[in-house]
Amino acid sequence: MHELKAFPFPTQPFQDVLFFNARACPTHLFETAQQRLNAVCDLLEILEMNEGSTPLNRESARLSSAIGLLLGDARALYEAAFDGVRSHPVAKAEP
């Protein structure tokens, strides 16, 4: 069963465009969120390596927007993964 959940603002300006399956396997949600977080880290590393007066400095607003979208996606996916784990407690291992 799927439970489509809209990505929140600021990931998208409208709540009827981008969705994810909130009932997906928590591991899949977590790994998808991790991909977005890794993309943010890559963008920040590019910024760090390009100090000084470069075209990247003039494009900082666009980079900031891209980073915000990726972080918004990651946050929504991490929250859904956590909710999935919390609603399906892991059985305790026997000694």
C-alpha positions as CSV (number, residue, x, y, z in Angstrom):
1,M,0.0,0.0,0.0
2,H,1.3,3.4,-0.9
3,E,0.8,6.6,1.1
4,L,1.8,9.5,-1.1
5,K,3.0,12.5,0.8
6,A,3.8,15.8,-0.8
7,F,7.3,17.2,-0.3
8,P,6.9,20.3,1.9
9,F,7.7,24.0,1.2
10,P,10.3,25.1,0.2
11,T,11.1,22.0,-1.7
12,Q,8.1,22.9,-3.9
13,P,5.9,25.9,-4.0
14,F,2.7,23.9,-4.5
15,Q,1.5,20.8,-2.6
16,D,0.2,19.0,-5.7
17,V,3.4,18.3,-7.7
18,L,6.1,16.2,-6.0
19,F,5.3,13.2,-3.9
20,F,7.0,10.3,-2.2
21,N,5.7,7.0,-0.8
22,A,5.7,7.6,3.0
23,R,5.2,3.9,3.5
24,A,8.2,2.9,1.5
25,C,10.8,0.8,3.3
26,P,12.5,3.0,5.9
27,T,15.9,1.9,4.5
28,H,14.9,3.1,1.0
29,L,13.7,6.4,2.4
30,F,16.9,6.9,4.4
31,E,19.2,6.0,1.5
32,T,17.3,8.4,-0.8
33,A,17.6,11.2,1.8
34,Q,21.3,10.4,2.1
35,Q,21.8,10.8,-1.6
36,R,20.3,14.3,-1.4
37,L,22.5,15.1,1.7
38,N,25.6,13.9,-0.2
39,A,24.7,16.2,-3.1
40,V,24.5,19.1,-0.8
41,C,27.9,18.2,0.6
42,D,29.3,18.0,-2.9
43,L,27.9,21.5,-3.7
44,L,29.4,22.9,-0.6
45,E,32.7,21.4,-1.3
46,I,32.7,23.0,-4.8
47,L,32.0,26.3,-3.2
48,E,34.9,25.8,-0.7
49,M,37.3,24.9,-3.5
50,N,36.4,28.0,-5.5
51,E,37.3,30.8,-3.2
52,G,37.9,34.3,-4.5
53,S,36.3,36.2,-7.3
54,T,34.9,33.5,-9.5
55,P,31.7,33.1,-11.4
56,L,30.5,30.9,-8.5
57,N,30.4,33.9,-6.2
58,R,28.0,35.6,-8.5
59,E,25.9,32.4,-8.7
60,S,25.6,31.9,-4.9
61,A,21.9,32.6,-4.9
62,R,21.2,29.9,-7.4
63,L,23.4,27.5,-5.5
64,S,21.7,28.4,-2.2
65,S,18.3,27.7,-3.9
66,A,19.5,24.3,-5.1
67,I,20.9,23.4,-1.7
68,G,17.7,24.4,0.0
69,L,15.7,22.1,-2.3
70,L,17.9,19.2,-1.7
71,L,17.9,19.7,2.1
72,G,14.1,20.0,2.1
73,D,13.8,16.7,0.2
74,A,16.3,15.0,2.6
75,R,14.5,16.3,5.7
76,A,11.1,15.0,4.5
77,L,12.6,11.6,3.6
78,Y,14.4,11.3,6.9
79,E,11.3,12.2,8.8
80,A,9.3,9.6,6.9
81,A,12.0,7.0,7.4
82,F,11.9,7.7,11.2
83,D,8.2,7.5,11.3
84,G,8.3,4.1,9.4
85,V,10.8,2.7,11.9
86,R,8.9,4.1,14.9
87,S,5.7,2.5,13.7
88,H,7.4,-0.9,13.0
89,P,9.5,-1.5,16.1
90,V,12.4,-3.9,15.7
91,A,12.0,-7.1,17.6
92,K,14.5,-7.6,20.4
93,A,17.2,-10.1,19.8
94,E,17.2,-13.2,22.0
95,P,20.2,-13.6,24.3
